[in-house]
Amino acid sequence: MHLKDILFAVANFLILFGALFFITRKMIIRMFRERKEKIAGELDKAKKAEEDAAALESQVDRDKEQARQQEKQLLEDTQRQVEENRVCAAGSSQEAANVLRQSAAERERQLRAIMHEEVSAQVVRQVAEETGKALRKEEYAARRAALADAFIEKAGKMVTARPSDILTLAEGKKLAVTVTGAEPLTEEQTEKLHRTLTDVFAAACKEAGEDAPRGEIVDLYSETDESVIAGVRLRVGDTVYDGSAARCLERLVQRAEQSGDESGRSVLDGVRGLLSSADGSVDIYQVGQVISVSDGICRVSGLADVMAGEMLEFKGDLRGMVMDLDQDNVGVVLLGQFAGIQEGDLVRRTGRIIEVPVGEGMRGRVVDALGRPVDGKGPITPDGYRAVESPAPSVLHRQGVTVPLQTGIKAIDALVPIGRGQRELIIGDRQTGKTAIALDAIVNQKGKDVLCIYVAIGQKESTVANVVRKLTEMGAMDYTTVVCASASEPAPMLYIAPYAGAAIGEYFMYQGKDVLIVYDDLSKQAAAYREISLLLQRPPGREAYPGDVFYLHSRLLERAARLDEASGGGSMTALPIIETQAGDISAYIPTNVISITDGQIFLETGLFHSGIRPAINVGLSVSRVGGAAQMPAMKQVAGRLRTDLAQYRELASFAQFGSELDASTQSTLCRGQHMTELLKQNQFAAMSVEDQVIAIFAANEGYADDVALSDMPRFEREVVEFVKQAMPELVDVICEGKKIPGDMLEKLRGTLKRFKESF
């Protein structure tokens, strides 16, 4: 019986094993097949990598050959131009010789630029890598030791105590110092360095008025790292004194990649100097370490001496701006794509508040919020750099806004005039023509010696591209700079874009030039700042905005001003744009900006959809500068226009409920209808000030009251042309900025009567 049980158990086990085998067979086969396919894929990747390496090597050879061909062609072209210049100089036309000479120089510059672009940066880096390998050889051992000795010898004059170092010593703590070399330092070198550092920091504490520390004040740690190649890298707290050959080669490569036609020569000269001299230069910088990163915000430990608003360098081309200063770490907003940033990455101080390039080279260019070109037209050669955040001109350096800035839009130049140095808000719901007004103002500055800056905040790249294309077609890009922080970019880029545009404009303003800057739009900048503040764990206030959002816009818009003559006499006119929700101008951000600016142009959705464009609400739109920034002739003929239109709108809203109207009311409604029709204007159809004055005067005097509304555009064209031909002296008076004399007004009325007889 016992044997039967055993046999029965064995049989059951075999049956169960067989069943499991059949069940899992397909799974096992599939698993092995997937593993086989994965291995095959890895082999294919390895093969592809080998092919890419071969292709890269082939590309390097082609780059070299192309560079030689370009150089040969350059020499031939230059020689030919020289011969042509010689022939031309032998003739009688010296002017033609100068033209040819300039052409040759320009051709040479272009070819050299092409040569620089074609030479692969990989070749330059390969030279540096080979140099590093050569320096590690035994034959350079003496020179490597000499580099270390030279560094230690200079340490006493080179190392300085930072405020954070003095605070550490004042708290009774030791300074942690790490010295890194390709080879271990000797006991003599270590002792000498330790003694030097102790003397430096003890003297610094005494100068700062602190009690001299007792006992050991420096903990010196020695490390070995072959990547240093030669020389020494010293780290005191957050500060790094890098005298290594690796850093020297890295600096040479960066200079070669950024320089022009002498890139190869600079690398070669630098390598020769590194091999022949033991007195290498030392880079001094401070570093911190990323401790967390998320949503474009990172926390960095160390950097105890960093400044608020300072630009930091991350790996690659990524930059960051310091926003929070805590006791143990700093909060940094990342200005770019941050997917590659990880905890533990090193962050380097630049010692500079975040800045953008400025100068004549910015004209006609499209740049990002850091001033880097994004239009594919090559690098920009700046005249200098300017901090994105800078103080606004003081009241003592300003003068009154008295010079008009013509927009070419009848409704604005007549009702809410804008002066140079003014801040005029353009506000309204989305799709009501806010950007159209700003672009019209930019286009109308052609030939008026006004430089324009258009800051696109949070818009689609296709929208910005269409704006640039239209400005180019209208000939406005020659004097315009577009700063683009598109909707796809991180919130910090949207936050600093208006400040970058203001910095570019300020450069021209302080040179005595007139600037018009458009911020399109500040609602998106405020939302971006709210996002940054909440991620930095700042407490939200009204409508979830941080309490300092008012200061955000005030310190931006206060930079627009008209300077007095002692300060250069330049001006910067700001046209900020704010988007409302359902026409609510009493919301938080709209009321903030309204209280900062010198007036607002309110665009109403109902007027826009009824065909009145620009859809300016006369009652809510105002210019606090008023007639002071208006052409005298325009002020003379449009003085009562605003009141009349407001009265017409009020009567029109009540007239729809009444059946019988008196003659006076009917006359007011008729005049208002014709004036409203006259003030309609298409986009990019700017009118000169003299044309505006003639048309508005004719309608205001009642000469258009009996004209059919559908004929008003034709009436406007023909009356302007008729008066300009009959009274050319009137145009001169208006353009010279004078009031129209009484006798000339009477003559103008007679001219308009004759026109009506023939219309």
C-alpha positions in Angstrom: 0.0 0.0 0.0 2.8 2.3 0.8 4.5 1.5 -2.5 1.3 2.3 -4.3 1.1 5.7 -2.7 4.7 6.5 -3.7 4.0 5.4 -7.3 0.8 7.4 -7.3 2.6 10.5 -6.1 5.4 10.1 -8.7 2.8 9.7 -11.4 1.0 12.9 -10.2 4.3 14.8 -10.2 5.1 13.7 -13.7 1.7 14.6 -15.0 1.8 18.0 -13.2 5.3 18.7 -14.6 4.3 17.8 -18.1 1.3 20.1 -17.9 3.4 23.0 -16.6 6.0 22.3 -19.3 3.3 22.5 -22.1 1.8 25.6 -20.6 5.0 27.5 -20.2 6.7 26.3 -23.4 5.4 29.1 -25.5 6.3 31.7 -22.9 9.8 30.4 -22.6 10.2 30.3 -26.4 8.9 33.9 -26.7 11.3 35.0 -23.9 14.3 33.5 -25.6 13.2 35.0 -29.0 12.9 38.4 -27.4 16.3 38.0 -25.8 17.8 37.0 -29.1 16.2 39.9 -30.9 17.5 42.3 -28.2 21.0 41.0 -28.6 20.7 41.3 -32.3 19.5 44.9 -31.8 22.5 45.7 -29.6 24.8 44.3 -32.2 23.1 46.4 -34.9 23.6 49.5 -32.6 27.2 48.7 -32.2 27.6 48.3 -35.9 25.8 51.6 -36.4 28.1 53.3 -33.9 31.1 52.1 -35.8 29.6 53.4 -39.1 28.9 56.8 -37.4 32.4 57.0 -36.1 33.7 56.2 -39.6 31.4 58.8 -41.1 32.5 61.4 -38.5 36.1 60.8 -39.4 35.2 61.1 -43.1 33.3 64.3 -42.3 36.4 65.7 -40.5 38.5 65.0 -43.6 35.9 66.6 -45.8 35.8 69.7 -43.5 39.6 70.0 -43.8 39.6 69.6 -47.5 36.7 72.1 -47.9 38.5 74.6 -45.7 41.6 74.3 -47.9 39.5 74.8 -51.0 37.8 77.9 -49.4 41.2 79.3 -48.5 42.5 78.7 -52.0 39.4 80.3 -53.5 39.8 83.2 -51.1 43.4 83.8 -52.2 42.4 83.7 -55.9 39.5 86.0 -55.4 41.6 88.4 -53.4 44.4 88.4 -56.0 41.8 89.0 -58.7 40.3 91.9 -56.8 43.7 93.4 -56.2 44.5 93.2 -60.0 41.1 94.9 -60.7 41.9 97.6 -58.1 45.3 98.2 -59.7 43.7 98.5 -63.2 41.0 100.8 -61.8 43.5 102.9 -59.9 45.5 103.4 -63.1 42.4 105.0 -64.6 40.7 108.2 -63.8 37.9 106.9 -61.5 39.2 106.7 -57.9 35.7 106.2 -56.7 35.3 103.0 -58.6 38.6 101.7 -57.2 37.3 102.3 -53.7 34.1 100.4 -54.4 36.2 97.4 -55.7 38.4 97.5 -52.7 35.5 97.5 -50.4 34.0 94.6 -52.3 37.2 92.6 -52.0 37.3 93.2 -48.3 33.7 92.2 -47.9 34.2 89.0 -50.0 37.2 88.1 -47.9 35.2 88.6 -44.7 32.4 86.4 -46.0 34.8 83.6 -47.0 36.6 83.7 -43.7 33.2 83.4 -42.0 32.3 80.5 -44.2 35.6 78.8 -43.4 35.0 79.2 -39.7 31.5 77.7 -39.9 32.6 74.8 -42.0 35.5 73.7 -39.8 34.1 71.2 -37.4 34.4 71.9 -33.7 35.1 68.2 -33.3 38.5 68.7 -34.9 39.4 71.4 -32.4 38.4 69.2 -29.5 40.3 66.3 -30.9 43.5 68.5 -30.9 42.9 69.2 -27.3 42.4 65.6 -26.4 45.6 64.5 -28.1 47.5 67.3 -26.4 46.2 66.0 -23.0 47.4 62.5 -23.8 50.8 63.9 -24.8 51.1 65.8 -21.5 50.6 62.6 -19.5 53.7 61.0 -21.0 56.8 60.5 -18.8 58.9 63.0 -20.8 56.7 65.8 -19.4 56.9 64.7 -15.7 59.3 67.5 -14.8 57.0 70.2 -16.4 54.0 68.7 -14.6 55.8 69.0 -11.3 56.8 72.6 -12.2 53.2 73.5 -12.8 52.2 72.3 -9.4 55.1 74.2 -7.7 54.3 77.4 -9.6 50.6 77.2 -8.4 51.6 76.7 -4.8 54.1 79.6 -5.0 51.3 81.9 -6.2 48.7 80.7 -3.7 49.5 83.4 -1.2 48.7 86.2 -3.6 46.0 84.4 -5.5 43.8 83.1 -2.7 41.4 85.6 -1.0 39.0 85.1 1.8 35.3 85.4 0.8 32.7 86.8 3.2 31.3 83.3 3.6 34.8 82.0 4.6 35.2 84.7 7.3 31.7 83.9 8.7 32.7 80.2 8.9 35.9 81.0 10.8 34.0 83.5 13.0 31.7 80.6 14.0 34.7 78.7 15.2 34.6 76.2 12.3 37.5 75.1 10.2 37.7 75.8 6.4 37.5 72.7 4.3 40.1 72.9 1.6 40.6 70.3 -1.2 43.6 70.2 -3.4 43.4 68.0 -6.5 46.2 67.0 -8.8 47.0 64.4 -11.5 49.7 63.1 -9.1 49.9 63.2 -5.3 51.5 66.2 -3.8 54.7 65.7 -1.9 54.8 66.3 1.8 56.8 69.4 1.3 54.3 70.8 -1.2 51.4 69.9 1.1 53.0 71.6 4.2 53.9 74.7 2.3 50.3 75.1 0.9 48.8 74.5 4.3 51.0 77.1 5.9 50.3 79.6 3.2 46.5 79.2 3.4 46.6 79.5 7.2 48.4 82.8 7.0 46.0 84.2 4.3 42.8 83.4 6.3 44.2 84.5 9.6 45.2 87.9 8.1 41.7 88.2 6.5 40.0 87.6 9.8 42.2 90.3 11.4 41.4 92.8 8.6 37.6 92.1 9.0 37.8 92.9 12.7 37.2 89.3 13.8 39.2 87.7 16.6 42.1 85.7 15.3 41.2 82.0 15.2 43.0 79.8 17.5 44.7 76.5 16.5 44.2 74.9 13.2 41.8 76.8 10.9 42.3 74.9 7.7 41.5 71.2 7.0 43.5 70.4 3.9 42.5 67.3 1.9 44.5 65.9 -1.0 43.0 64.1 -3.9 44.3 62.5 -7.1 42.4 62.8 -10.4 44.0 61.9 -13.8 41.5 64.1 -15.6 43.4 67.2 -14.2 46.3 66.1 -16.6 48.8 68.5 -14.9 48.9 71.4 -12.4 46.6 71.8 -9.4 42.9 72.5 -8.7 42.3 74.0 -5.3 38.8 74.3 -3.7 38.2 76.5 -0.7 34.6 76.3 0.4 32.6 77.2 -2.8 35.6 78.9 -4.5 37.7 77.0 -7.0 41.2 78.1 -8.1 41.8 76.0 -11.2 45.4 76.0 -12.5 45.1 72.6 -14.1 46.2 71.8 -17.7 42.7 70.4 -18.3 41.1 73.7 -17.6 43.7 75.5 -19.8 42.9 73.2 -22.7 39.2 73.6 -22.2 39.6 77.4 -22.3 41.6 77.2 -25.5 38.9 75.1 -27.1 36.2 77.5 -26.1 38.1 80.4 -27.5 38.8 78.5 -30.7 35.1 77.7 -31.2 34.0 81.3 -30.5 36.8 83.1 -32.3 36.8 83.8 -36.0 39.4 83.1 -38.6 42.3 82.3 -36.3 40.7 79.4 -34.4 43.3 76.8 -35.4 46.2 79.2 -34.8 44.9 80.1 -31.3 44.7 76.4 -30.3 48.2 75.7 -31.7 49.7 78.7 -30.0 48.0 77.9 -26.7 49.2 74.3 -26.8 52.8 75.4 -27.5 52.7 77.8 -24.6 51.3 75.2 -22.3 54.1 72.8 -23.2 56.9 75.3 -23.0 55.9 77.3 -19.9 55.2 76.3 -16.3 53.6 79.6 -15.4 50.1 78.8 -16.5 47.1 81.1 -15.8 44.6 80.2 -13.1 40.8 80.4 -13.3 39.0 81.5 -10.2 35.3 80.7 -9.9 32.8 79.6 -7.3 30.7 76.4 -7.7 27.6 74.9 -6.1 25.7 71.7 -6.4 22.2 70.9 -7.6 20.2 69.4 -4.8 16.8 69.3 -6.5 15.2 70.2 -9.8 11.6 70.3 -11.0 9.4 72.4 -13.3 12.2 74.8 -14.3 13.1 75.5 -10.7 16.2 74.1 -9.0 17.8 74.4 -5.5 21.5 74.8 -5.3 23.6 74.2 -2.2 26.7 76.3 -1.5 27.2 79.6 -3.4 27.1 81.5 -0.1 28.3 84.7 -1.8 25.9 84.6 -4.8 23.9 87.8 -5.6 20.2 88.0 -6.2 19.5 88.1 -10.0 23.0 86.7 -10.8 23.4 84.5 -13.8 24.6 80.9 -13.1 26.1 78.5 -15.6 24.9 74.9 -15.8 26.3 72.1 -17.9 25.9 72.7 -21.6 24.6 76.1 -22.6 21.9 76.3 -19.9 21.8 79.4 -17.8 19.9 80.1 -14.6 19.0 83.2 -12.6 19.0 83.4 -8.8 15.6 84.3 -7.4 15.7 83.1 -3.8 18.5 83.5 -1.2 18.0 81.0 1.7 20.4 80.3 4.5 21.5 76.9 3.3 20.7 77.0 -0.5 19.5 79.3 -3.3 16.5 79.0 -5.5 17.3 79.3 -9.2 15.0 79.6 -12.2 16.3 77.8 -15.3 16.4 79.8 -18.5 16.0 77.0 -21.1 15.4 73.3 -21.5 16.4 71.6 -18.2 15.7 67.9 -19.0 19.5 67.1 -18.7 20.0 68.7 -15.3 20.3 66.2 -12.4 21.0 66.2 -8.7 24.7 66.5 -8.0 25.5 68.6 -11.1 27.9 71.4 -10.6 26.8 75.0 -11.0 29.2 77.8 -11.6 28.9 81.5 -10.7 29.5 84.1 -13.3 29.7 87.1 -11.0 27.4 89.1 -13.4 23.8 90.1 -13.0 21.9 88.5 -15.9 22.4 90.7 -19.0 21.7 90.9 -22.7 23.8 92.1 -25.6 22.9 95.6 -26.9 23.9 97.8 -29.8 23.3 98.6 -33.4 23.7 94.9 -34.3 20.3 94.2 -32.7 18.5 96.1 -35.4 16.5 93.9 -37.7 17.1 90.8 -35.6 14.9 88.3 -33.8 16.4 87.2 -30.4 15.3 85.2 -27.4 14.9 86.5 -23.9 18.7 86.2 -23.4 19.5 88.2 -26.5 20.6 85.1 -28.5 19.6 85.2 -32.2 16.9 82.8 -33.3 16.4 84.1 -36.9 19.1 82.0 -38.5 21.1 85.1 -39.6 24.2 84.3 -37.8 25.8 85.7 -34.6 25.3 89.2 -33.4 28.2 91.5 -32.7 27.1 93.6 -29.7 28.4 97.0 -28.8 28.2 95.9 -25.1 26.0 94.2 -22.5 23.3 95.7 -20.3 21.7 94.2 -17.2 18.1 93.2 -17.8 17.2 94.8 -14.4 18.3 98.4 -14.1 17.0 101.4 -12.2 14.5 103.7 -13.9 15.6 107.3 -14.6 15.1 109.6 -11.6 12.6 112.4 -11.7 15.5 114.9 -11.9 16.6 113.4 -15.2 13.2 113.5 -16.9 11.4 116.1 -18.8 7.8 116.6 -19.8 6.2 114.5 -22.6 5.6 117.1 -25.3 6.7 115.5 -28.5 4.0 113.5 -30.3 4.5 109.9 -31.4 2.3 109.5 -34.4 0.7 106.1 -34.8 -1.0 106.8 -38.1 -4.3 105.7 -36.6 -6.9 108.5 -36.7 -8.9 107.4 -33.6 -5.7 107.4 -31.5 -3.9 110.4 -32.8 -7.1 112.5 -32.5 -8.7 111.1 -29.3 -5.9 109.5 -27.1 -2.6 111.0 -28.4 0.6 109.3 -27.4 3.8 111.3 -26.7 7.4 110.2 -26.8 8.3 108.9 -23.3 4.7 108.1 -22.4 3.4 104.7 -21.2 0.0 104.0 -22.8 -1.8 100.8 -22.0 -3.6 98.9 -24.7 -6.2 96.8 -23.0 -9.1 94.6 -24.1 -10.3 91.0 -24.6 -8.5 88.6 -26.8 -9.1 89.0 -30.6 -10.1 92.7 -30.4 -7.1 94.2 -32.3 -4.6 95.0 -29.6 -1.6 93.7 -31.4 -2.8 95.3 -34.7 -2.7 98.8 -33.1 0.8 98.1 -31.8 2.1 96.9 -35.1 0.5 99.9 -36.9 2.4 102.2 -34.5 5.7 100.4 -35.3 5.1 100.5 -39.1 4.2 104.2 -38.9 7.6 105.1 -37.4 9.3 104.4 -40.8 11.4 107.4 -41.6 10.8 109.1 -38.3 14.1 108.1 -36.7 12.3 106.0 -34.0 13.8 102.6 -33.2 11.2 99.9 -32.3 11.3 96.8 -30.1 8.5 94.3 -30.1 8.5 91.8 -27.2 6.3 88.7 -27.9 5.5 87.0 -24.6 3.9 83.6 -24.5 2.7 83.6 -28.2 3.0 80.7 -30.7 6.1 80.7 -32.7 4.0 80.7 -35.9 2.3 83.9 -34.8 5.6 85.6 -34.1 6.9 84.5 -37.5 3.9 86.0 -39.2 4.5 89.3 -37.3 8.2 89.3 -38.4 7.2 88.5 -42.0 4.6 91.4 -42.1 7.1 93.8 -40.6 9.6 92.8 -43.2 7.2 93.3 -46.0 6.3 96.8 -44.7 10.0 97.7 -44.4 9.8 98.0 -40.7 12.3 95.3 -39.6 15.2 97.6 -40.6 14.6 99.6 -37.4 12.9 96.9 -35.3 14.1 94.3 -32.9 11.9 91.4 -32.0 12.3 89.7 -28.6 10.6 86.3 -28.6 9.7 84.2 -25.6 7.3 81.8 -27.1 4.6 79.7 -25.4 6.8 76.6 -25.6 9.6 78.1 -23.5 9.8 77.8 -19.7 8.1 80.4 -17.5 11.4 82.1 -16.5 12.0 83.1 -20.2 8.6 84.6 -20.3 9.3 86.4 -17.1 12.5 88.1 -18.1 11.6 88.8 -21.8 10.1 92.3 -21.2 13.1 93.3 -19.1 15.5 92.1 -21.8 13.6 94.3 -24.3 13.7 97.3 -22.0 17.5 96.8 -21.6 17.9 96.8 -25.4 15.8 100.0 -25.7 17.6 101.7 -22.8 20.9 101.5 -24.6 19.5 103.6 -27.5 17.6 105.9 -25.2 20.7 106.8 -23.2 22.4 107.6 -26.6 19.8 110.3 -27.2 17.6 108.3 -29.6 13.8 107.7 -29.5 12.6 104.2 -28.9 9.1 102.6 -29.1 8.7 99.3 -27.2 5.7 97.1 -27.2 5.1 94.4 -24.5 2.7 91.9 -26.0 1.4 91.0 -23.5 2.1 91.5 -19.8 -0.9 89.3 -18.7 1.1 86.2 -19.8 4.2 87.6 -18.0 2.2 88.0 -14.8 1.0 84.4 -15.1 4.5 83.2 -15.7 5.7 85.1 -12.6 2.9 83.6 -10.6 4.0 80.1 -11.7 7.6 80.8 -10.7 6.6 82.3 -7.3 4.3 79.4 -6.4 7.0 76.9 -7.4 9.4 78.8 -5.1 6.8 78.4 -2.4 6.1 82.1 -2.0 2.7 82.8 -0.5 0.0 83.8 -3.0 -2.2 86.8 -2.4 -5.1 88.3 -4.4 -6.3 86.0 -7.2 -3.3 83.7 -6.4 -0.8 86.3 -7.5 2.2 87.0 -5.2 2.1 90.3 -3.4 5.0 91.8 -5.4 3.4 91.4 -8.8 2.6 95.2 -8.8 6.3 95.9 -8.3 7.0 93.4 -11.2 5.3 95.7 -13.7 6.0 99.1 -12.1 9.8 98.7 -12.2 9.5 97.6 -15.8 7.2 100.5 -17.0 8.9 103.2 -15.0 12.0 102.7 -17.2 10.1 104.3 -20.1 10.8 108.1 -19.9 11.8 111.2 -21.8 15.2 112.2 -20.6 16.3 115.8 -20.2 18.9 117.3 -22.5 21.7 116.9 -19.9 21.0 113.1 -19.9 21.0 112.9 -23.7 17.4 113.9 -24.5 16.4 110.3 -25.6 13.1 108.7 -24.9 11.5 105.3 -24.6 7.8 105.0 -25.2 6.1 101.9 -23.8 2.9 100.3 -25.2 2.1 97.5 -22.7 -0.7 95.2 -23.7 -3.1 93.6 -21.1 -5.7 91.0 -21.9 -9.0 91.2 -20.0 -11.6 88.5 -19.4 -15.1 89.5 -20.6 -14.1 93.1 -20.6 -13.4 93.2 -16.9 -10.9 96.1 -16.5 -11.5 96.0 -12.7 -9.6 92.7 -12.3 -6.3 92.6 -10.4 -3.7 92.8 -13.1 -5.6 95.3 -15.3 -6.1 97.7 -12.4 -2.4 97.3 -11.4 -1.1 98.3 -14.9 -3.8 101.0 -15.3 -2.5 102.7 -12.1 1.1 102.5 -13.4 0.6 103.8 -16.9 -0.2 107.3 -18.3 -3.5 106.3 -19.8 -5.2 103.4 -21.6 -6.7 102.5 -24.9 -9.7 100.2 -24.2 -10.8 98.0 -27.0 -14.4 96.8 -26.7 -15.5 93.4 -28.0 -19.0 94.6 -29.0 -17.6 97.4 -31.1 -15.1 95.1 -32.8 -17.8 92.6 -33.8 -20.0 95.4 -35.1 -17.3 96.4 -37.6 -15.9 99.5 -35.8 -12.2 98.9 -36.0 -10.1 100.0 -34.2 -12.8 99.2 -31.6 -11.8 102.0 -29.2 -14.2 102.7 -26.4 -14.1 106.5 -26.2 -15.5 106.7 -22.7 -13.0 104.4 -21.0 -9.9 105.3 -23.1 -7.8 108.3 -21.9 -4.4 109.8 -22.3 -3.2 111.5 -19.2 -0.7 113.5 -21.3 -3.5 114.7 -23.5 -3.0 117.6 -25.8 0.5 118.3 -24.6 1.7 115.4 -26.9 -0.5 116.3 -29.8 0.2 118.1 -33.0 -1.1 121.7 -32.6 -3.3 121.5 -35.8 -4.8 118.2 -34.7 -5.5 119.6 -31.2 -7.2 122.5 -32.9 -9.5 120.5 -35.1 -10.2 117.6 -32.8 -10.7 119.5 -29.6 -14.4 118.6 -29.1 -14.3 115.3 -31.0 -14.0 113.2 -27.9 -16.9 114.8 -26.2 -19.1 114.7 -29.3 -18.4 111.0 -29.8 -19.1 110.1 -26.2 -22.4 112.1 -26.4 -23.3 110.3 -29.6 -22.6 106.8 -28.1 -24.8 107.8 -25.1 -27.6 109.0 -27.3 -27.4 106.0 -29.7 -27.9 103.6 -26.8 -31.2 105.4 -25.8 -32.4 106.3 -29.4 -33.0 102.6 -30.1 -35.9 102.7 -27.6 -37.5 105.9 -28.9 -39.7 106.5 -32.0 -39.7 110.3 -32.2 -36.5 112.3 -31.9 -36.1 116.1 -32.0 -34.0 117.8 -34.8 -31.1 118.5 -32.5 -30.8 114.8 -31.4 -31.2 113.6 -35.0 -28.4 116.0 -36.0 -26.1 114.8 -33.2 -26.8 111.1 -34.2 -26.1 111.8 -37.9 -22.9 113.6 -37.1 -21.8 110.9 -34.8 -22.5 108.1 -37.3 -20.5 109.8 -40.0 -17.6 110.6 -37.6 -17.6 107.0 -36.4 -17.5 105.8 -40.0 -14.7 108.2 -40.8 -12.6 106.9 -37.8 -12.7 103.3 -39.1 -9.4 102.2 -40.4 -7.9 99.0 -41.8 -4.7 97.5 -40.4 -1.4 98.7 -42.0 -3.3 101.7 -43.6 -1.6 104.5 -41.7 -2.5 108.1 -42.5 -0.2 111.1 -42.3 -1.0 113.7 -39.8 -1.9 116.3 -42.5 -4.4 113.8 -44.1 -6.0 113.1 -40.7 -6.4 116.8 -39.9 -8.1 117.6 -43.3 -10.5 114.6 -43.0 -11.4 115.2 -39.4 -12.0 118.9 -40.0 -14.2 118.2 -43.0 -16.4 115.8 -41.0 -16.4 117.9 -37.9 -17.6 120.9 -39.8 -20.6 118.9 -41.2 -19.5 118.6 -44.8 -20.0 114.8 -44.6 -23.4 114.9 -42.9 -25.4 114.3 -46.1 -22.9 111.7 -47.5 -24.1 108.1 -47.5 -22.3 106.0 -44.9 -21.1 103.6 -47.6 -19.5 106.5 -49.4 -17.5 107.8 -46.5 -14.2 106.0 -47.5 -14.5 107.6 -51.0 -15.4 111.0 -49.5 -12.3 110.8 -47.2 -9.9 110.0 -50.1 -11.2 112.6 -52.4 -11.5 115.4 -49.9 -8.0 114.9 -48.7 -6.6 114.9 -52.3 -8.7 117.9 -53.3 -7.6 120.1 -50.3 -3.9 119.1 -50.7 -3.9 120.2 -54.3 -5.8 123.4 -53.7 -4.0 124.4 -50.5 -0.4 123.0 -50.4 0.5 125.7 -47.9 -1.9 124.1 -45.4 0.2 120.9 -45.5 3.4 122.9 -44.7 1.8 124.5 -41.7 0.6 121.2 -40.3 3.9 119.4 -40.8 5.8 122.3 -39.2 3.9 121.8 -36.0 2.0 125.1 -36.1 -1.7 126.0 -35.5 -3.7 126.8 -38.6 -4.2 130.6 -38.8 -7.8 132.0 -38.8 -7.6 133.2 -42.4 -6.3 129.8 -43.6 -9.3 128.1 -41.8 -11.7 130.3 -43.7 -9.9 129.5 -46.9 -10.2 125.8 -46.0 -13.9 126.1 -45.5 -14.3 127.7 -48.9 -12.2 124.9 -50.5 -14.4 122.3 -48.8 -17.6 124.0 -50.2 -16.2 123.9 -53.7 -15.4 120.2 -53.1 -18.9 119.4 -52.0 -20.3 121.0 -55.2 -18.3 118.6 -57.3 -18.6 115.5 -55.1 
